[in-house]
Amino acid sequence: MTLQYHYQLGTRNLNQVAKGLTAMLPGLFCKPVVVHEELATDLGGSPLKVVDVAVLVRHLATFLVGALGPGPLWLQTTNVTITDQTFVLIDPGQYTMLTLRFEELLVSFFSQEIRLERAARMAKELGGALTVHGQSGVAVVRIFLPRTR
């Protein structure tokens, strides 16, 4: 309830998703979780409704409970311009991007795929995309949403 009230303030964007994750994760883990945030102060708005922010936070948080390794979680938001479709499978244009970077536990990572799939479906419905890259024990999840201003 407290998180939902927080989301109603100001423009809804991926910074609110990042802050929601930071607020929710300590209560979901049995160990301290180190979260580093690099949030863009000029991040554009996104076509997120209050309920979209809450649902996206829930899907990502439950995914991370099973996939997050022993290292810290890095959250970064930025404005990006997609110029061609080779980078992600979305139309060229202006987007906001949330990046989650963390050490992965491969067994749990793949068992949590359904939760990430729900977040990907939601991003697609909002006109964006979700990408996943893994290399040398590090996973990078990126969410792209159209920039509305």
Secondary structure by P-SEA (a helix, b strand, c coil): caaaaaaacccccaaaaaaaaaaccccccccbbbbbbbcccccccccccaaaaaaaaaaaaaaaaaccccbbbbbbbbbbbbccccccccccccbbbbbbbcccaaaaaaaaaaaaaaaaaaaaaaccbbbbbbcccbbbbbbbbbbcc
